Amino acid sequence: MISTSCFDGSGTAGHAPIDGSRYVYLSIVFHKFHDYLSRMLQPARSCERRERSRAFVTSRGLKPAARVGRVNGCIRERVHRSGGCLACLLAVVVLCVGGRASGAEWTELGPAPIANGPFAGRITAVVASPTIHEKFYIAAAAGGIWRTENNGSTWTALAQDMPTLVIGALAMDPDNEDILYAGSGEANFANHSYYGLGVYKTVDGGDSWTVLATDTFAGRTFSRILVSHADGDVLFASIMPAGGFPAVNAAKGHPLAEGPVGVFRSIDGGVSWTHLTNGLPAEPASDVWIDPADATVVYAAIGDIFGIPENGIYKSQDGGDSWVKLSGGLPTTDVGRISLAIAPSDPNRIYTIITQVSDEFGGGASLRGVYRSDDAGATWTHKPSANFQATYGWYLSTAIVHPLNPDTVFVGGVTLLRSTNGGDSWTFVTPQHVDMHGLAWDKHFHLLAANDGGLHKSTNNGNSWTALNTGLGTIQIYPGLSLSKTNENFVLAGMQDNGTNRRSIDSIVWSQSLGGDGGYTAVNPFDSNTLFAEFQGSGNLFRSTDGGATFNSSGSGISGGDRNCFLPPMTYFPDSSTDLLYGTHRIYRSTNNGSSWTPITGDLTSGTPFAIRAIAIAPSNSQTVYIATNGGRVQVSTDGGFTWDLKLTDVPGWPRVTRELAIDPLDDSVAYLGVGNFGVDKVLRTTDRGDTWTSVTGDLPDVPVISVAVHHVGYRRTVFAGTDAGVYYSINDSGTWTELGNLPHTPVTDVVVDADRDRLVISTMGRGAWTIAIPTPNDSNADGDVDAADFADLQLCFSGPSEAPGFVEPSEACRDWFDSDSDTDIDDLDHAAFVAQLLGPG
């Protein structure tokens, strides 16, 4: 909203005071418009019916917005009956609607869940009520905190206004289940295991939350948080850096990313924390446990995934004041991530999972071994098992012991194993989805398993499982979302460890079309039945010609050995039904709708290990193509991708696929670049095809921008920035940014302009896909409607024509919203355009 004060000639909305001559002019214009409004707004037999005038709109070459505002019937009637001038309308607006309209609302599109399973997105932790069998809480990797009170039949999203929805750990006070803590930041070390922004606490079962210890923990992650069973004010937390290979990419340059890690303790309910370093290394802590019988005994795992000499298990017998490193049969070399589990019925029984050291690119981290201690950690015995972690032990490691039987233990990685004899033998009991991250017991000792497919429950120790994902909107979507020109409900998107999925009807339930890690998608601009999807790696490309019902391999000619950004970007030429580009470390082109591909460039990166992470083709000139690489290069081609000019180097950002480039739909020399890092200019603009770049970051918050899009309505250019905390927009490169709606604060991986339907469709890395109406000219409060509240702003901005006596140039914000004919003033024709849009087509 531009202003909240009334137009009284005192100078508002960026204007100087109005002198007498200008006021005379305004009075004339307002009276002239009263005649118009008397005709257009007079009540019909019913005050609910809107009268429209197509002739007035057509005579001025104006096109009403597809989505128009609703005018309260009493406004129209009072204006007509009062015989008052147009300037009086604001007073009537206040009487009728009582203030300004609220902002536009986002609509969730799903998936919640994917029907094939059903599956949700990655869940990192789960805790259950000790008194209510049907009640438990989950933490999603980037989807926030959720609660069910009916055994997963329905879910409620909690803490949606917290600074980030990336949650790594949950804890419940053993003596008061209404008190819970959530550690933000996911300690699973993938490139998509993002930084946190502190500890969240609730004292009312999740209805409201407060943020604690931001300065202590921001930029890093929680592997576990625990509340002492002896004193609810005493907490322990194990802290690790954010994820990434070979660097901590998931921290995105957060200024506190290199802050202290290890084990921390609070004695005041999470308000303040002490770093525990007396005998305990200040190194990444992958786990921490409190002895269930003696709260002064605490165990901690130092488990740097790349392997350091300090890695191992440490024990404190004085509540964390001092620590000793345990040995007695534990390995001392090739030790990576470590997880712990203590038997509630026998605190002397401890199990640990030890993973081999990961290499710098995430390889080699297979199982080092499962070990058991029967004497509170003094000695340990190796318990051989199958390699349930594959080579991803840095990402997948969790264990739990049955509350009543110390010999029944579960260990999780890619798969889930169960032993009923203390680890002497093992049985696979994996739920419907692989990749285990958290385990918990409910009130009746039923097992809850959190994994990359959501939450699953077993009532028989893992022999069978039930998915509890109905309505759970935690899916992580990678960039590369696609829409259909013929079906407004259609969305096609690739998802973290949940394949490529499509939405074909108006539902939050989607169906899976392709497996693996789903990546970039594409829809033929002239045939909506022809679609492309992929899974991770080079050449793993598939085409459908039946709208996504079936897919067949379409990667012929693409070398599987090419370097890639995990999920290579691809796109159609906007003016072609047959030609596409695909990016590895080089560019491939298909001229036969993906039947075959030919490399048309050499290496466009700075060498190993880098690859192309973004491709954008100009809508107005398909010969102009921009690319970005995960080595920080931006290059531009003016011949359809055959030759390239290097324009930028060292642009920071995420190493995987992005939608960080957007080209103006009307001018291929104008493009925007989103920068996914803290502490840098977030949005850059070029007006000369990349030769020079200017920051238009303006007042955008210091939050990484990971996707951008551009939209035009007439002369008015709107740039959208998808950030780690919502979507912002700026008009005509003013440098003024406004948050669009009230989106949950999860990373926005893609922003797609659906101009035909006047909407945005976005994807997020934790809350699925959403849509919202695009802010249009005259919709000054961006609530999706042109209505009375916007008219109040129009009055404040009115300047009259530039040749009028006493003309005062309107502010930039006023021109952005109301200068419909782009003549730099706000005059009677702009009023006419506003009214035409207000009334809409008829």
ABEGO torsion letter per residue (X at the ends): XABABBBAGAGBGGBBBBBAAAAAAAAAAAAAAAAAAAAAABBBABAABBBBBAAAAAAAGBBBBABBBBBBAAAAAAAAAAGBBAAAAAAAAAAAAGEBBBBBBBBBAOBOBBABOBBBBBBABBBBBAABAABBBBBBAAAEBBBBAAGGABBBBBGAABABABBABBBBBAABAABBBBBBEBBAGBAABBBBAEBBBBAAGGABBBBBGAAAABGBBBABBBBBAABAABBBBBBBBBBEOABBAAAGGBAAAABBBEBBBBAAGGABBBBBABGBBBBBBABBBBBAABAABBBBBBBBAAEBAABEBBBBAAGGABBBBBBGGBBABGBBBBBBBBBAABAABBBBBBBBBBBAAGBGBBBAEBBBBAAGGABBBBBBBBBAAEAAAAABBBBBBBAABAABBBBBBABBBBBAAGGABBBBABBABBGBABBBBBAAGBBBBBBAAEBBBBAAGGABBBBAABGBBABBBBBGBBBBAABAABBBBBBBGAEBBBBABBBABBBBABBEBBBBBBBBAABAABBBBBBBEBGBBBBBAAGGABBBBAABGBBAABBBAGBBBBBBBAABAABBBBBBABBBBBAAGGABBBBABBBABAEOABBBABBBBBAABAABBBBBBAAGBBBBBAAGGABBBBABBGBBEBABBBBABBBBAABAABBBBBBBBBGBBABBBBAAGGABBBBAAEABBBBBBABBBBBBBEABBBBBBBBABEBBBBBGGAGBBBBBEBBBBBBBABBBBBAAAGBBBBBBBGAEBBBBBBBBBGBAAGAGBBBAAAAAAAAAABAEBAABBGBBBBBAAAAAAABAAGAGBBBAAAAAAAAAAAAEBX
